[in-house]
Amino acid sequence: CRDVTVQGENYLTQDPRLPDRKTFVLTGAFSPFGVPTRKGQVISGKIPCSGAILKIPLDGGKPELVAWGFRNPFGLAFSPDGGLYVTENSYDDRGSRPVHGTGDPLWKVTPGAWYGWPDFHGKEPLDLGDHHVPPGKERPKRLLAAHPNDPPEPVALLGVHSSSNGFDFSRNRQFGYEGQAFIAQFGDQAPVVGKVLSPVGFKVVRVDVATGVIHDFAVNRGKTNGPASRIGGGGLERPVAARFDPTGTALYVVDFGVMTMDRKGSDPRKGTGILWRITRTEGTAP
């Protein structure tokens, strides 16, 4: 998005473009695959760019930068007081530069700010301490020679590998929890993204953005957490988006449906997606 100066760290990776699986190439940060970088090299920024939030006038025009430095910004929503918030799918324990144990941040967006990718998780530098060192692997190295600004503090940190995605804010006293965020969690994609001790996500959570406190909101009944197809009974599989209707009395949740994972990748099941409608039962406390 903007010019960055890199450290010249390069990573040796198998070239998937060739069938022999024996060819490896070096790739640098912010560089096309197979193109290494050198210490102090300046990578020119441009718009449009990835890992960023952009805006475009309703009547058309050029994209403009709102904020950048995200790994994978997913859901966007405005709060009742007009603040812009974004969910981010954080680092995975895989690939040429694996990072361990990073929860998905919920951010409040400050125009023009840089949010830390690829060298921070929240306000924590990845190259300091052992918090984010994958078992048996090396500590992630710093990739940028200089950082545009100190990253802001996340509003909340959601579950590691929870894939916290689309969300919305309650604006209706009848539904309850006015001003709080309701976030669809797609659920982990282990073992591809890294190991988990038990299923993470597969539910809708509620976040008080004033305190950062996270509460389960819509969860499958059972002795353990997980998708309905795994723990038995009906219910949520992989919630991917949540949005209130215009009246604010009903929360609609898009459920991707059954998708299992193994070391080869994902296996989505056709015809298993569903749209859930959640309303408050009369007489229950919000």
N, C-alpha and C positions, 0 to 999 in steps of 0.2 A: 504493500500500500504506500509506504514511504521508504526512502533509502535506508538501508541497514548495512553495518560493517560487520563482517563475520570473522570468527576466530580461525577459520581454515581447517576445522575438524571435518574429516571425510570418512565415509563408512563403506566397507566392502560388503556388497550385496550380490546374491545370485541374480543373474540377468534372466527375467522371466520371458523375455522376447525370443530366446533361443531354446530349441528343444533339447539340447544336450545336457542341460542342468549342471554343466561343469564350468561355465563361464561366469566370472565374477567381475564386477565393475565398481569403481569408486564414485561416490556421489557426495557432494557438499550440501550444506544447508542453503535453502532458498535458491537452489540450482536445479536445472533439469536433470532427470535420471541419467546417470553415467557421466556427469560433468563434475569433476572435483573443483574445490575452491582453494584459495591460498589465504594465509593470515593477513588481515587488513584489507581484504578485497571488499569493495563497496558494491552491493547489489542494488540496482536502481528499482525504486518502487513505481507502481503505476496503478491506475484505476481502470477497470474493475480489478479486484484482488480477492484472494480467498482468505479464510480465517478472519473475516471482518463483517461488520454490519454496514450496509450501504443504503442510501435512500435515493429515490427518483421522484421528481415532481409528478403529480397525478396526470397532468396534461402532457407528459413526456419530457425528455431531456436527458442530460448526461448523469450517470451515477455519481453520487457524492459520498465521501467517507463520513461515517458517524463514529465508529470506534473500531479498533483492530487489536491484533495480538491474542486471538482466540484459537484454540485447536480445532474445535468443531462446534460453533454456535448453532443451536437447534431451534428452540422455541423463543418467540418474541411476544411480549404482552405489555400493554400500558396499565399501570395501576390506577385506581380511582383518582389519585391526586396528580396524574399526568406523568409520572416517572416511567421510563422505559426500562424493562428488565429482560434478561436473556438467560437461558439455560445453556450450559456448555458440556458436551461429552468430553471427558478428560482423557489423559494419557492411558495407553494400554501397555501391558507387560509382554510386548512382542516386537518383532521387526529388528531393524539395525540399531535402534537406540531405545531399548525397552525401559519403561519407567514403572515403578511399583507403587501400589497403594494410594492412588489419587482419586478422591471423591469428585463427583460432578459439581462444579460451582453453579450457584445462582447468583448472577451479578445484577447490580443496578448500573445502568449505562451512563457514563459521563462523556459527553461529546468530545471527540478528539483524543481520548485516552487510549493508551496501549495496555493490554490486560495480561501480559506476562509470557505468552507462548513465544518461543519454545523453551524458555529457561526457568520458568517459575510455575509452581502450583499454588494458586492464591498469591500470598506474599512470600512463600517459601522458595528460596533458590534450590534448584534440583541438584546442583553440584556441591552443596554443603550438607554435612550430616549424612546419616544412613537411612533416613526415613523412606526414601524412594529408590533405594538400591534393590533390584530384583535379586532373589536368592541365587547365589552362585555366579552372579554377573557383576560387571563393573558399574561404578557410579556414573550416572549420566553426566556428560561433559557440557560445559557452557558453550553455546553456539554463537552468541552475539558478543562482539567486542565491547559494545556499549549499549545500554538499554535506554529507550526513549523517555521513560519515566519509571518511578517506582509503581508497581502494580497496585491497584486499589484492593481493599479488603472485600472478600466475597460476602454477600448477604447471608448465605448458608452454604454448607458443603453436604451434598447428598451422597448416598451410598456409593462405594467404590464399584465400578462396572454396572451401576444401576441403569445406565442409559436414560437419564432424566430428560424428557423431551418436551412436547407441547404442553402449554399451560395457560391458565387464565386466572383473573382475580374475581372474587365475589364482590358484588356491588349491591346486594339486596339483603335487607335486614331479615326478611322472611326466611331466606335460605340460611343466613347466619355467616359468621366469620368474615364480615365486611373488611375489605382491604387485604385479605390474606390470599396467597397464591395456591392454586390446586394444580399439581404437576403429575403428568402421566409418566410412569416409569416402565419403559419397554422391557427391562430385565436384562440380566447378564447374558453374555454370549461366550461363556466359558465352554471349552478350554481354549478357544482361539485367542481371546483377549488376555488370558491369564487365569490362574487358579482362583477358585472361590471355595470357602469351607461349606457354604450352603447357598441356595438360590438368593440372589439379590435383586430387588425391584419387583416387577410383575404386579404392580399395584398403583394406586393414586395416593399421593401424600399431600398434606396441607402444610404450608410454611407461613409462619408469622414473620413477615419481612421486617418488622420493627425489632425483633429479638433474635431472629435466625433459628428459632426453635422449630423442629420438624415433627409432625404428627402423622401417623397412618390415618388415612381417611377411608379408602375403599380397598379392602384386603380380603382375599379368599379365606374362608373358615378352614381350619385344619391345625394339626399339631405343629406343622412346619410351614414356612413361607414358600411360595412357589406358584407356578402356573397351574390352572385347574387340571390340565391334562396330566400333570405329573403327580399332584397330591391327591387327586380323585375328587369327584363331584363337579358341579358346574361352577362357572365364575370366570374371572379374568384370565386371559392368556398373556398378551403383550400389549398393554395400553401404550398408545403412541401420541395421542393428542387429547386435549381437554378444552372445552369451550362452553361458556354459559350461553343460554338463549337470550334474546333481547330483553326479556322481562327479568332475568337474573334469578328466576326461581327453579331452573332446571340446569344441571350440569351434564353435558353430553361428552361421552368418552369414546374415542375411536380405538377399537381393539384390533390389532393387526391379525390376531388369530394364532394358531399353533405354529411354532417354528422351533424345531429341535436343533441342537448343535452337536458336532463331533469335531475331531481334529481336521477333517477335510473341509469343514465349513458348515453352512446353514442348510436346513431342509424345511422350507415353508410348506404348509399344507393348504392346498386350494380349497376355497369355500368355507374356511373356518373363521373368517373375520366377522366382527359384529359391532354395532353401535349401541352403547349403553346410555340410558337416560336415568339420572340420579336426582331425586327430589327429596325434600325434607318431609318426614312423616309428621302429621299434625300431632301436636302435644309433646314432641321430643325436644330436648334442649339442644341448641346449636353448639 
